[in-house]
Amino acid sequence: MAIVSEQPGGQQVPDGGITAQGVSRSFGAVRAVDHMDFHAPAGRVTALIGPNGAGKTTLLLMLASLLAPDQGTITVGGLDPVRNRAEVRSRLGWMPDTLGVWESLTAREILTQMARFYRLPASGIAPRVTDMLERVRLADLADQPARVLSRGQQQRLSLARALIHDPSVLLLDEPASGLDPGSRIELRTTLRQLAAEGKAVVVSSHVLSELDEIADGAVFVNNGRTVRQQTTEEAAAAGRRYAITAADPAALAAELARLGLDFRREEGRRPGVSLVLHNELGAERLLRDLVLAGVGIRSFAPAVGALEETYMNLEGERR
Ligand SMILES: Nc1ncnc2c1ncn2[C@@H]1O[C@H](COP(=O)(O)OP(=O)(O)OP(=O)(O)O)[C@@H](O)[C@H]1O
């Protein structure tokens, strides 16, 4: 990730992606977004993470130039959406959390309308629509009204709609919601491919384990503010909590104490311990030491994903 500031308000240099600086938006007395900073570079998947009501959708709507900020600036590939409205719109793809209107039209008609809206050359529209329907595996359902599509199929149509004009910035609000496990994996692969093609991909979600698999970086927001921006490498370097269980939990605890490690006992269905390890090499060494000491290890793995670790730490800092 080209730009990272640990604290909100860090200086950011726009590249081919999308940047927001100090954006705010209120609805009556509710300050939904309050001086938020955000950056998603080209060629990367950036996760937008925050609890319910944090301001994620409001920020995404502003980034998509569908909602005007009260304050602050947004640039898309270095362009100002207010001064270069048409150019910016053509660079942005927006996938809302629900497909929305037009449900009486067929998937093919919806994509065709979108392609016309973006003024794609008339002769290229039909093949482009067919390509997109194949890409999201909807070719067989292309001529069915969108309302008969399942939630997962509608999500795939929504993704095709966002991609029809080959935008360089893709904004997706909860794209995996309603998808079965197979479709989630497929979505991950698609998003990684789009980033590899050089697009800036922004994904908001509550499902952190899912984002862990696809994101190169994350922006954490809460109460309308940016609370942290970090790359996955930085998240990994901050250390990770590992959960360990053993045939004899007392022997495990005794050995960790002998090694001088700070650990926490974990109760529950699989009693054991947890401790923060700074990198994978540290985990490898500890596992080897425990095995050599004769501790019968039953499981040894990260307790939570890297993004969840940061999220939980931020929650802890707030308490
Ligand atoms: N059109 C609106 N009118 C009034 N209040 C709004 C409007 N849109 C959002 N809000 C308020 O702004 C705040 C942020 O909402 P937003 O939808 O951006 O959060 P979110 O992070 O996307 O939440 P969720 O994860 O639940 O979807 C909330 O308090 C919400 O009630």
The ligand as a MOL file (V3000), in Angstrom:
LIG
                    3D

  0  0  0     0  0            999 V3000
M  V30 BEGIN CTAB
M  V30 COUNTS 31 33 0 0 0
M  V30 BEGIN ATOM
M  V30 1 N -30.2710 9.0250 4.9780 0
M  V30 2 C -30.0290 9.0770 6.2920 0
M  V30 3 N -30.8030 9.8180 7.1150 0
M  V30 4 C -30.5520 9.8880 8.4370 0
M  V30 5 N -29.5310 9.2340 9.0640 0
M  V30 6 C -28.7440 8.4840 8.3130 0
M  V30 7 C -28.9390 8.3550 6.8870 0
M  V30 8 N -27.9830 7.5350 6.4090 0
M  V30 9 C -27.2200 7.1600 7.4720 0
M  V30 10 N -27.6820 7.7350 8.6090 0
M  V30 11 C -27.0900 7.5830 9.9490 0
M  V30 12 O -25.6910 7.7790 9.8290 0
M  V30 13 C -24.9680 6.8620 10.6370 0
M  V30 14 C -24.0130 6.0620 9.7660 0
M  V30 15 O -24.7770 5.2170 8.9130 0
M  V30 16 P -24.1200 4.2620 7.8120 0
M  V30 17 O -25.2450 3.5870 7.1130 0
M  V30 18 O -23.1790 5.0580 7.0080 0
M  V30 19 O -23.3070 3.2320 8.7140 0
M  V30 20 P -22.6750 1.8110 8.3410 0
M  V30 21 O -21.3110 1.8040 8.9310 0
M  V30 22 O -22.7970 1.5720 6.8820 0
M  V30 23 O -23.6140 0.8350 9.1420 0
M  V30 24 P -24.0310 -0.7230 8.8590 0
M  V30 25 O -22.7910 -1.5170 9.0730 0
M  V30 26 O -25.0450 -0.9660 9.9090 0
M  V30 27 O -24.5520 -0.7990 7.4580 0
M  V30 28 C -26.0160 6.0240 11.3550 0
M  V30 29 O -26.2180 6.5820 12.6350 0
M  V30 30 C -27.2340 6.1670 10.4910 0
M  V30 31 O -28.4160 6.0450 11.2570 0
M  V30 END ATOM
M  V30 BEGIN BOND
M  V30 1 1 1 2
M  V30 2 1 2 3
M  V30 3 2 2 7
M  V30 4 2 3 4
M  V30 5 1 4 5
M  V30 6 2 5 6
M  V30 7 1 6 7
M  V30 8 1 6 10
M  V30 9 1 7 8
M  V30 10 2 8 9
M  V30 11 1 9 10
M  V30 12 1 10 11
M  V30 13 1 11 12
M  V30 14 1 11 30
M  V30 15 1 12 13
M  V30 16 1 13 14
M  V30 17 1 13 28
M  V30 18 1 14 15
M  V30 19 1 15 16
M  V30 20 2 16 17
M  V30 21 1 16 18
M  V30 22 1 16 19
M  V30 23 1 19 20
M  V30 24 2 20 21
M  V30 25 1 20 22
M  V30 26 1 20 23
M  V30 27 1 23 24
M  V30 28 2 24 25
M  V30 29 1 24 26
M  V30 30 1 24 27
M  V30 31 1 28 29
M  V30 32 1 28 30
M  V30 33 1 30 31
M  V30 END BOND
M  V30 END CTAB
M  END
